[in-house]
Amino acid sequence: MDAAIVTVGDELLTGDTENTNATWLCARLDDRGVDVERVTTVPDRVADIARVVNEYHAEYDAVLVTGGLGPTHDDVTMEGVAAAFGREVELDDAAAEWLQEEGYASEDLVTGTAELPAGARPLHNTEGVAPGAVVESCYVFPGVPAEMQAMFASVADEFDGEQTYIERVEAAEPESALLDRLAEVQDRFGVTVGSYPGETVTLKVTATDPEAAREAAAWLTDHVQQVDESAE
């Protein structure tokens, strides 16, 4: 299974808000064996949301959209998702009923918040107000992290892929000096290796077979310069 993530919000593009939702979702999907192929941030603009969701829906097994839900003027995500699928936005009776049962009596709030793409499956917001929705293979979540995380948990079992296993090796060599051994370990053990430079270089070995991951990591440990943990 592969997926794309679309985060919506002008505040993300101006740097006023850190895009923690994308990082959190990537980690949870990776844990479930889902390959995240794209992460895109778009402004609070219907046309941009519709264009990106439409494109990604055609390319990937699932699209996860977060942000821009609610009754205020800049909450246009549902309208954008509806446009991507050629649907109208309409009051969802199930979502409205749930909001009223939760004590949200304001008609304006209920009406503005419970308007979803026609035929969508509503997702109740147990940590807030604005419901999410599922439209075909597109999942729409709130932007508030606690609300998004709780809502994702309610549908997490719908995201499934091949389990992967990870081992890490620290190397005390420049990344450019490791290229020959990175190519060899991948060919020898059928794994993938990512290299992430910092004070040292972290080599992340990923495989669908845990034994292959362990053997590849052991081989790398024997073939790269080790970090001297006793050094200050």
C-alpha positions as CSV (number, residue, x, y, z in Angstrom):
1,M,0.0,0.0,0.0
2,D,1.3,3.5,-0.8
3,A,-0.1,6.8,0.3
4,A,0.2,10.6,0.0
5,I,-0.2,13.2,2.7
6,V,-1.7,16.6,2.1
7,T,-1.5,19.2,4.9
8,V,-3.7,22.3,4.5
9,G,-3.1,25.7,6.0
10,D,-1.7,29.1,5.2
11,E,-0.1,29.0,8.6
12,L,2.1,26.1,7.6
13,L,3.4,27.9,4.5
14,T,4.3,31.1,6.5
15,G,6.0,29.1,9.2
16,D,3.6,30.3,11.9
17,T,2.8,26.6,12.7
18,E,5.2,23.7,12.6
19,N,3.9,20.8,10.4
20,T,4.0,18.1,13.0
21,N,1.0,16.3,11.6
22,A,2.9,15.2,8.5
23,T,5.8,13.8,10.5
24,W,3.4,12.0,12.9
25,L,1.4,10.5,10.1
26,C,4.5,9.4,8.1
27,A,5.8,7.6,11.2
28,R,2.4,5.8,11.9
29,L,2.0,4.8,8.3
30,D,5.6,3.5,8.1
31,D,4.9,1.4,11.3
32,R,2.0,-0.2,9.4
33,G,4.1,-1.0,6.3
34,V,2.6,1.7,4.2
35,D,4.9,3.6,1.8
36,V,4.4,7.3,2.0
37,E,5.4,8.6,-1.5
38,R,4.4,12.3,-1.2
39,V,3.9,15.0,1.5
40,T,2.5,18.2,0.1
41,T,1.4,21.4,1.9
42,V,-1.2,23.6,0.2
43,P,-2.8,26.9,1.2
44,D,-6.4,27.3,2.3
45,R,-7.6,27.5,-1.3
46,V,-10.3,25.3,-2.8
47,A,-8.7,25.0,-6.2
48,D,-5.3,24.0,-4.8
49,I,-6.8,21.4,-2.5
50,A,-8.9,19.9,-5.3
51,R,-6.1,19.8,-7.8
52,V,-3.6,18.0,-5.5
53,V,-6.2,15.6,-4.0
54,N,-7.4,14.7,-7.5
55,E,-3.9,14.0,-8.7
56,Y,-2.8,12.0,-5.7
57,H,-6.1,10.0,-5.6
58,A,-5.2,8.8,-9.2
59,E,-1.7,7.8,-8.3
60,Y,-1.8,6.3,-4.8
61,D,-3.8,3.8,-2.8
62,A,-4.7,6.4,-0.1
63,V,-4.6,10.1,0.4
64,L,-4.6,11.6,3.9
65,V,-5.6,15.2,4.2
66,T,-5.3,17.2,7.4
67,G,-6.3,20.7,8.3
68,G,-8.9,23.3,7.4
69,L,-12.0,21.7,8.9
70,G,-14.7,23.7,10.7
71,P,-17.2,26.5,10.2
72,T,-14.9,29.5,9.7
73,H,-14.2,31.3,6.5
74,D,-10.8,29.7,5.9
75,D,-12.0,26.1,6.6
76,V,-12.4,25.1,3.0
77,T,-10.8,21.6,2.9
78,M,-14.1,19.7,2.7
79,E,-15.1,21.9,-0.3
80,G,-11.8,21.2,-2.0
81,V,-12.0,17.5,-1.4
82,A,-15.6,17.5,-2.7
83,A,-14.5,19.3,-5.8
84,A,-11.7,16.8,-6.4
85,F,-14.3,14.0,-6.6
86,G,-16.9,16.0,-8.5
87,R,-19.3,16.1,-5.6
88,E,-21.3,18.7,-3.8
89,V,-20.9,19.6,-0.1
90,E,-24.0,18.9,1.9
91,L,-25.2,18.6,5.5
92,D,-24.5,15.0,6.7
93,D,-27.3,13.9,9.0
94,A,-25.2,11.4,10.9
95,A,-22.5,14.0,11.6
96,A,-25.0,16.6,12.6
97,E,-26.8,14.2,14.9
98,W,-23.6,13.2,16.6
99,L,-22.6,16.8,17.2
100,Q,-26.0,17.5,18.8
101,E,-25.7,14.4,21.0
102,E,-22.4,15.7,22.1
103,G,-24.0,19.0,23.3
104,Y,-23.2,21.3,20.4
105,A,-26.6,23.0,20.2
106,S,-25.8,26.0,18.0
107,E,-27.5,25.5,14.6
108,D,-24.9,27.6,12.9
109,L,-22.0,25.5,14.3
110,V,-23.6,22.2,13.6
111,T,-24.6,23.2,10.0
112,G,-21.2,24.7,9.2
113,T,-19.2,21.9,10.7
114,A,-21.2,18.9,9.5
115,E,-21.2,19.8,5.8
116,L,-19.3,17.0,4.1
117,P,-18.8,15.8,0.5
118,A,-22.0,14.0,-0.7
119,G,-21.8,10.3,0.1
120,A,-18.8,10.6,2.4
121,R,-18.4,8.4,5.4
122,P,-18.2,10.7,8.5
123,L,-15.5,10.3,11.1
124,H,-16.4,11.4,14.5
125,N,-14.1,13.8,16.3
126,T,-13.8,12.5,19.9
127,E,-11.3,15.2,20.9
128,G,-13.0,18.2,19.3
129,V,-15.8,19.4,17.2
130,A,-15.2,19.2,13.4
131,P,-15.9,15.7,12.0
132,G,-13.6,14.2,9.4
133,A,-14.7,12.1,6.4
134,V,-13.7,9.3,4.0
135,V,-14.4,9.9,0.3
136,E,-13.4,6.8,-1.6
137,S,-9.7,6.4,-0.7
138,C,-9.3,9.9,0.7
139,Y,-9.2,10.4,4.4
140,V,-9.8,13.9,5.8
141,F,-8.7,14.7,9.3
142,P,-8.7,17.9,11.5
143,G,-5.6,20.0,11.8
144,V,-5.4,20.0,15.6
145,P,-2.8,17.3,16.4
146,A,-4.7,15.7,19.2
147,E,-7.9,15.5,17.2
148,M,-6.1,14.2,14.1
149,Q,-4.3,11.5,16.0
150,A,-7.4,10.2,17.7
151,M,-9.3,10.2,14.5
152,F,-6.5,8.4,12.7
153,A,-6.5,5.8,15.4
154,S,-10.2,5.0,14.6
155,V,-9.3,4.0,11.1
156,A,-5.7,2.9,11.5
157,D,-6.6,-0.7,10.6
158,E,-7.6,0.4,7.1
159,F,-4.0,1.1,6.4
160,D,-1.9,-2.0,5.8
161,G,1.3,-2.9,4.0
162,E,4.2,-5.3,4.2
163,Q,6.0,-5.3,7.6
164,T,9.5,-4.1,7.5
165,Y,12.4,-4.5,10.0
166,I,15.0,-1.8,10.8
167,E,18.5,-2.0,12.1
168,R,20.8,1.0,12.6
169,V,24.6,1.3,12.5
170,E,26.7,4.4,13.4
171,A,29.7,5.1,11.2
172,A,32.5,7.5,12.0
173,E,33.3,8.2,8.3
174,P,32.1,10.8,5.9
175,E,29.0,9.8,4.0
176,S,30.7,10.1,0.6
177,A,33.4,7.6,1.7
178,L,30.7,4.9,2.4
179,L,29.2,4.7,-1.1
180,D,31.0,1.5,-2.1
181,R,30.0,-0.4,1.0
182,L,26.4,0.9,0.9
183,A,26.1,-0.4,-2.6
184,E,27.6,-3.8,-1.7
185,V,25.5,-4.4,1.4
186,Q,22.3,-3.7,-0.6
187,D,23.4,-6.1,-3.4
188,R,24.6,-8.8,-0.9
189,F,21.6,-8.9,1.4
190,G,18.7,-7.5,-0.7
191,V,18.1,-4.6,1.8
192,T,17.7,-0.9,1.4
193,V,20.0,1.5,3.3
194,G,19.5,5.1,4.1
195,S,22.4,7.3,5.3
196,Y,21.8,10.3,7.5
197,P,24.8,12.5,8.4
198,G,25.2,14.4,11.6
199,E,28.0,14.3,14.1
200,T,28.3,10.7,12.9
201,V,26.6,9.0,9.9
202,T,23.6,6.8,10.9
203,L,23.0,3.9,8.5
204,K,19.4,2.7,8.5
205,V,19.0,-0.8,7.2
206,T,15.5,-1.8,6.1
207,A,14.3,-5.2,5.0
208,T,11.1,-7.3,4.9
209,D,13.0,-10.2,6.5
210,P,14.3,-9.6,10.1
211,E,17.3,-11.9,9.7
212,A,18.3,-10.1,6.5
213,A,18.2,-6.8,8.3
214,R,20.3,-8.2,11.2
215,E,22.9,-9.8,8.9
216,A,23.2,-6.7,6.8
217,A,23.7,-4.6,9.9
218,A,26.3,-7.0,11.2
219,W,28.2,-6.8,7.9
220,L,28.1,-3.0,7.9
221,T,29.4,-3.0,11.5
222,D,32.4,-5.1,10.4
223,H,33.0,-2.9,7.3
224,V,32.7,0.7,8.5
225,Q,34.8,2.7,10.9
226,Q,33.1,2.5,14.3
227,V,32.3,5.4,16.5
228,D,34.7,5.6,19.5
229,E,32.2,5.8,22.4
230,S,34.9,6.4,24.9
231,A,36.0,9.6,23.2
232,E,34.8,12.8,24.8
